[in-house]
């Protein structure tokens, strides 16, 4: 019996659901400390996911889908840029303020449309051009890439390889230090949120 391997679309959709979960937990949080943890988790996931898509997925759009893929990648990069700008601005707001709430709500508003477009149009179109082995290899590349990219938004950094990759490697150590100084939900809190 052949084993079923995880496909690229599966990994991306999984990330989308996690992003939505982290936002839901942020909205449910009743104190600033918990809101801070969940907003950090959301930012961390969005930054890594966006960089993974920009390095792995959007070049595949361009390679496998020609001109339509190039247009899809450009639109999605523009969405990511808008999100990164807002996330970057959020760093100057205090968690629990109306400015912070408005900014995180705007991030999710943009993300909802972005996610819908990817899941209903972009990813099915790309998946139709990839054989299962190519899709699985892309999924593995996407997951490995997320482990090596910045964990914070960098709206002024390039968003296309190879410059995006180089900028990410330069920003990563600073992001990791910021992560060490930030609150995040504990692993068991994330697991519990997934079972609710």
C-alpha angles and dihedrals in degrees: 000000000000118000118236111234125205112260129216093253090054092056094048094046089048090055091048091055091048091051089051090048093052091050090050089052090049090053092047094049112110100195136048094245092058093041088053092051094049095043089052090049090049093049091047092052095044093049094049093042093049093049091048091053093046093050100038114014105039094051086053090053089054095044099043102032104037118204094355089052091050090053091047091050093048092050092047092047089052090052090050091049092053090049093047091051092053093045090050091051090050089065088071093052127079117243110250096034124115089244091057093045092049091049096049090046089053091050090054093045091056092041093052092059091042092050092047092052093047096046098042100037120002102046097042089050092050092043089055089060096047125076115223093261092051091047092049092047089050090049091053091047090049093051094046091047092054089058091059104041134090118284095208132061117267105183094175094054120098114266100205129074135283094024094042089056093049093047089049093054090051093049097043099082092051091047091050091053090050089049091054089055095046133082118248131174114265117253091253090053090055091048091049092050089053092056096050 
